Amino acid sequence: MRTTLPIDDDVLDKAKAVATKHQTPFRRVVNEALRIGLQAIENPPPNRPYHSHPYKMGLKAGRNPDNIQELLAQIEGEDQR
């Protein structure tokens, strides 16, 4: 079926480049790209949850987590205040 469709210049350039690189007709490249794109829209990949693993870093010797002001002063230095 023949139809007229406005295509953005960057998309047109990319499709022409792919057709030239693979020595494939432009029409075939556009049709395959549309099939793949429409399939991705209809059946998006499932969202997989992100998992991170905790790592115990601990405190350096001489650091006391009970007094946060003192701890920050030791880490940042008194000049940071």
C-alpha positions, 0 to 999 in steps of 0.5 A: 500500500502506498501512503504519504508520511512526513518523516523528520530529517534526522530519521530520514537520514538515519534510515537512508544510512542504514539502508546504504550500510546494509545494502537493503532497499530503503522501503524494507528498512523503514518497514522493519523499523516500524514493525520493531517500534510498534512491537515495542510499544504494544509489548514493552519490556517488563520493569525489573526492580533495581536491587543494591547490596549493602556494604558495611563500611564502619567508622575509622578508629577514633570516630564516635557516632554518638555525637554527630556534631563532633563527628562532622567536625572531625570529618569536615574540619572546623573550617567548614562551619 
